[in-house]
Structure formats: C-alpha cells, structure tokens
Amino acid sequence: MTTILNNTSLKSLHTFRLPYSARKIIEITDAAALAEIEDAYYVLGEGSNTIFTSDFEPTLARIAIKGIQVERAVDAHYLSVGAGENWHQLVEYTLAHDMPGLENLALIPGSVGAAPVQNIGAYGVEVGQYIHKVRAWDKQSRTFVSFDQQACQFAYRDSLFKRNANRYVIVEVTFCLPHAWEPTLNYGGLTELAGTRSASAIKDAVIRIRQSKLPDPKEIPNAGSFFKNPVISQQQYASLLERFPQAPSYPTADGNVKVAAGWLIDTLGLKGFSIGGAAVHTKQALVLINKANATGADILTLAYEIKRQVADAFGIELEVEVRLLNHKELIS
Ligand SMILES: Cc1cc2nc3c(=O)[nH]c(=O)nc-3n(C[C@H](O)[C@H](O)[C@H](O)COP(=O)(O)OP(=O)(O)OC[C@H]3O[C@@H](n4cnc5c(N)ncnc54)[C@H](O)[C@@H]3O)c2cc1C
C-alpha cells in the first residue's frame, strides 16, 4: 500500500525533534510500488541519524516494508528482513530464537533498512559483518538490484549506500548468522563478561551500559554521535601523543589510528556548551542535544564552532556522522 502525507510535521519523525515540516511524504509497505511511484529525494527511516534543519521541500519516502523470513542452512541462519522493521526488535527476535551474533548492536535506534547505510556499529561489532545481501531499488537505473556483502563496500560508518547518497532505496536486508558463534567482549564494559557463552547476557549488558551512558532521545532529543571518530595517520597520532599522552585511541585494520572524537571535544571543555537551544550533552561530549526549542541554525552554528575549535587545538578535522538536511537537500 502507498500512502501520501502532505504538509506533515517532522517533529515526531526524527529524534532531534526540530519543529519543521515536510511538503510530501510517501509511505510504502510493498516494494513493488517503488516502480510505479515518483522517486523521492530522501528515504527517511526512524530519523535517528537525520536532522532536518528547516522545512523540507523535496519528497520524502518512508519504507514501512515488514517481515522476517528465516532459513536454516547447514552453516548459518539466513534472515531476510523488511527494511521497515525496527532494528532493536530484530536483535531481540534473533536472540529469542537462539540465533546469536547481533547482541552487541542491541538498542541502536532506527530501522533495519538504515542499518547497512552507515554500517551501524557498537562494542566491537559492525552490522556489515553479518550482512549477506541487500536488496534495493536503484533510482538511477529504475530497477531492483542486489548487493552481496563485498559489493556493499562496508567500512567504518560507511558503505556504498552512504557514498551514493539518495541513489538506493533499501527494501530488504538478508543477514547471515553463523551457527559457529564467538562472543565479542573486548570493548568497553563488556570485558568483565569474559568466559560467558550467553548472547542474551551480553545483550543485557550492552543495554545497561548504553542506558547509563547515552541520553534517551525520548527524554532528551538527540541523534546519537554527531561526529565520526576521526581516523588519523601514525605520524599525526605521534604528534598528538606528544602533547596529549592520555589521548584515547584504537588501531584500525589498515594501520591508522582512530581517535575518540568525544575526548577531543571534552578536552576543550565543551561539555554543556550551548548555542541557542542546541548544546553539547553534559555527560557525553559526542552527542549534541536539542536542549530547548533549538533551531536548525543553532545546531549548524554549534557544530561549526566545535569543528573549528577541534581543528585549531588538535589539527584534526571532525567529520559529521549524522545526515543534515536543509530546505532542499542533504548538506552532510
Ligand atoms: C541515542 C542514539 C544512539 C545511537 N547509537 C548508535 C550506535 O551505537 N552505533 C551506530 O552506528 N549508530 C548509532 N546511532 C545512529 C542511528 O541509530 C543509526 O544510524 C541508525 O541506523 C539510523 O536508523 P534510522 O532508521 O533512524 O535512519 P534515518 O535517520 O531515518 O536515516 C539514516 C540514513 O539512512 C538512510 N536510509 C534510511 N532508511 C533507508 C532505506 N530503507 N533505504 C535507503 N536508505 C535509507 C537515510 O536516507 C539516511 O541517509 C544512534 C542514534 C541515537 C539517537
């Protein structure tokens, strides 16, 4: 079914809850409809990584395709999941049916269709590891296309879909959860679970840690990490360490170093710093919040100011992780 919504408030459709509206939203529950309707400019999932900084003129699409189909093969469970399913509910479903693998990604807000776009990740696991196939509508060729894991070009908070912004409308994601499962416990507060073989216990721990660290968007509007953790060369890292020996960092697979963006912002004393109604969260420097009646301009000015201060102090360019939209297009 296809539903058209005109002049609709976006406040409850993105977690930063800015009071803007969309001229037209097309909601679809059936992939086949994509071939018959106009192409929307931007696909909106649950809006937890999207900030509308103004009223939005071009057409939006919301993909409400539901369904989880499970196939048990010799090596793994293969789950084909509609893009409109909720991510955390999928994680709960897999664990309730004894299919471990996604537990470290519990409680990440958003839809299944958005998960491959920025290759969601947390506590040492990225969703791309478990993606077997992505089926999407290609607005350029106006056909349905399928991408295997390699073709998705997953990288840190990145993928083919993110790099070709607005080209593909993901309708279904197929996950491969191998029967041979090993827990990933080398991150954050999970190390104390060493030795556990219970994916549900890991999921519960992840939920507890996340709830203690991150503001709940239902109470404090936010879009999660506003900036990516910057990846710098060994040489840049050595010079950073000379001035800041305590800078937290993680090695990357390609020999570079990922630095904690939250630490950079915190070190500049910016926790709680605000411009208009937008602020840096007082407990988590990587999260910007809508403190009270923030405007799009408040957020853009705050983000610009943080980027400027980090560049001046550390010589590091922060890259915005969230998707920012102005009145007519994606601006990051
Ligand atoms: C409190 C909080 C904590 C978070 N923690 C994490 C975390 O730990 N790790 C992490 O990686 N992210 C995290 N995020 C970010 C966010 O949860 C993810 O990016 C999530 O995948 C966004 O899903 P969504 O449906 O809300 O996407 P939206 O914000 O609606 O869209 C995000 C992007 O995906 C595209 N998109 C959405 N659906 C489709 C589709 N069907 N086809 C094609 N493109 C589509 C959009 O066009 C946009 O580019 C957090 C966010 C919040 C608010």
The ligand as a Gaussian input file, in Angstrom:
#p B3LYP/6-31G(d) Opt

LIG

0 1
 C       20.708000       7.672000      21.103000
 C       21.313000       7.183000      19.806000
 C       22.322000       6.238000      19.843000
 C       22.899000       5.783000      18.654000
 N       23.896000       4.858000      18.735000
 C       24.467000       4.397000      17.605000
 C       25.500000       3.412000      17.674000
 O       25.875000       2.937000      18.744000
 N       26.050000       2.995000      16.518000
 C       25.645000       3.480000      15.303000
 O       26.203000       3.049000      14.280000
 N       24.675000       4.402000      15.204000
 C       24.074000       4.868000      16.318000
 N       23.088000       5.817000      16.241000
 C       22.668000       6.317000      14.924000
 C       21.419000       5.606000      14.346000
 O       20.815000       4.812000      15.325000
 C       21.755000       4.734000      13.135000
 O       22.387000       5.498000      12.139000
 C       20.517000       4.068000      12.543000
 O       20.891000       3.123000      11.574000
 C       19.571000       5.082000      11.924000
 O       18.371000       4.421000      11.577000
 P       17.101000       5.267000      11.154000
 O       16.090000       4.327000      10.601000
 O       16.662000       6.112000      12.261000
 O       17.731000       6.135000       9.967000
 P       17.417000       7.597000       9.447000
 O       17.989000       8.619000      10.346000
 O       15.981000       7.734000       9.102000
 O       18.282000       7.559000       8.111000
 C       19.696000       7.455000       8.190000
 C       20.275000       7.284000       6.790000
 O       19.821000       6.058000       6.240000
 C       19.102000       6.291000       5.027000
 N       18.017000       5.320000       4.978000
 C       17.105000       5.043000       5.930000
 N       16.298000       4.033000       5.526000
 C       16.723000       3.701000       4.278000
 C       16.280000       2.753000       3.303000
 N       15.257000       1.924000       3.509000
 N       16.950000       2.727000       2.115000
 C       17.988000       3.539000       1.859000
 N       18.439000       4.446000       2.733000
 C       17.808000       4.523000       3.926000
 C       18.624000       7.734000       5.114000
 O       18.365000       8.257000       3.814000
 C       19.818000       8.364000       5.806000
 O       20.858000       8.587000       4.890000
 C       22.466000       6.289000      17.400000
 C       21.425000       7.231000      17.366000
 C       20.850000       7.683000      18.557000
 C       19.718000       8.680000      18.513000

